[in-house]
Amino acid sequence: MKCKFSISFVLNFFLLTALLPKYVFAQGEIISIETKNHALVLNVTGKKDLNTIYLGKKLANKEEYAAISSAYKQTEDYTEILNSAYTPSGSRNLVEPAITATHADGNNSLDLRYIKHEIKTLKPGVSLTKIYLKDPVYPFEVSLFYKTYFNEDVVEQWTEISHKEKGLVTLHKYASANLHIKRNDFWLRQFYGDWAKEMQAEESKITHGIKTLDSKLGTRANLFQPPVFMVSFNKPATETEGEVLFGSLQWSGNFRTDLELDHQDNLRIISGINNFASPYALKANEVFTTPVFMYTFSAEGKGLASRNLHNWAREYKLLDGNGERLTLLNNWEATYFDFDEKILKDLLKSTKKLGVDLFLLDDGWFANKYPRNGDVAGLGDWQENKKKLPNGISSLVTEATANGVKFGIWIEPEMVNPKSELYEKNPDWVIKQPQREEHYFRNQLVLDLSNPKVQDFVFGVVDGLFTKNPELAYIKWDCNAVIYNAHSAYLKNQSHLYIEYVRGLYKVLEKIRTKYPKVPIMLCSGGGGRVDYAALQYFTEFWPSDNTDPLERIFIQWENSYFYPAISSANHVTDWGKQPIKFRTDVAMMGKLGFDIVIDHLKENDLKFAQQSVKNYDAVKHIIWKGDQYRLSHPKKDDVAAMLFVSKDKASALLCNYLVNNRYGAGSKFPVKLEGLDPNKKYKLTETNLYPETKSATDESKVYSGDFLMKVGFNPQVNKDRASVILKIEAQ
Ligand code: GLA
């Protein structure tokens, strides 16, 4: 019988089909993970690979997601899993994996195929999609979780890894999320810093290869780099325009986010615990749950993304996010370690005189054998220093109550000075290499929170304070040291230390919150060295930086404001910086107001101003804490920084303006265009926080429509003589 096709035809056919790019059409099941405005769309392929086909604006018709892949004419994906929703390694993959493992038999390969998925509504507006993946060869399973917050456009992702192999499986990498995004270009906005220099922003175009944002510091993990980042798609997003994704890992330890621009120009974002020095030995049936990676996507610029995050944080994450906060007077910069009962009792009177809610006693109140008179000794010995406080904390709490103010206290329970009784008695509670020279960070070592006895000790520090002083109203929880010489005398497997430390910390915080659910606690880490949304579930606020020079603070608070709502940012008026008290106070008002100055040293008018500013703040604080935040003009770009807070009902707003440049008569030459108001409402603008005996330059008799204020704007008349201007905007 004659063959229908010649040999050369058949050869040519195969050659051609092999050389032509295989255009991928989505076949098989589509899983769309949607919020109000955006969608992450996954596709189960014929081979049961789970791949990402879309991340962007949601389509009106779900049916059309299946057609997305055919719109891309990129080169061939040889592996068929370049867009894997969770990239395994050691089988077909050729790029950065999300997970790598060595099986119990020593084999290094992993493949993950789709088994099934389920979707649950957890509460109105919150759903959970769970996708089951399994290795076809090994009894090794991975489940991917996608928790969506519909109204806030926020997605939380995490992973559960488990196996039923005979022996231990070593996980070398275990990411929380693996995003895959197709756009023309990508721009990364990232942050770096150091002590007193947190949240320094830089933006660059992402080039091919891998850009890693990470921390290897263990505790105080964000000292050099926080986990938050933004990626703009196609072009750098502005406040009001452009596609942008804000992301962050919720983990108070070592993190790692890889941003890989692959050979096809797609962006792969893989984020999780940093696997640095941390291969994890997983027992059969043990479930390794990764921390949560969170992201929000906005197609209308950074402003909307940040407001969505704020709404989400207040509603679901930040402890008591919709609650109240206390204004306070702190004694750290007023006294440092140099105080006694008499000085503190005078400061309690100052607290009342100033009109704030609470007095916060900072470092230096404890330790007897090695008194805490400086940062070289005493840390770990949490008994009142008898010389400074012969009548204990309780007499101060009583005195505070008598003055009509509340009392709060500073602790740093995770760390120890080698010069302390705690270290003498429990040298094995400390993280250090047994045979190496100790190396200190601020004269401290870190306690080994992987050890349950240490966990009990740390819990006991807090519990002891509350048991003895039930009226204690506030805690500032500090964490100054990083982990050097990572070694635990308790753990058998040293490569688990960085992970077990954080797990231990969360166990302690969980226990504290079970017993003391709402008491306000400030998250401090020598400034903003540990700010993340896992920690903020246990804390009501954080300390962004020890740098309180108001000019620097404008920048630090500004960058933080993209990710964290104003209610969570503790801002204090101090003597850093040479600016007048009005400027310092106006800057601190951009979040949760506090003071750390000697009230009795204030000149008459400065004192009057400070007292009045507390009252003014009380009148507007709910707009700042609970309203929508708009960044109107930028300190990095403009002479005047302008931040607006608008109440949810659009009836009131607060416009905060700050001069950030003093060259060539810098000032507000142009009106500041407002946002978020009701165009049909009429608004009156009045200046608040005026310094005594000064007059406002604002004509307060005028009324403007929201339409006018948003299209033309308002000039706050900021100049060197009016370096900060705070305007109350009220609907008539
Ligand atoms: C850290 C904090 C400061 C202060 C000191 C006390 O540096 O960031 O605010 O509490 O510790 O030692």
Residues whose N, C-alpha, C, O or C-beta is under 5 A from the ligand:
A	BS01	GLA	W332 D362 D363 S525 G526 G527 D546
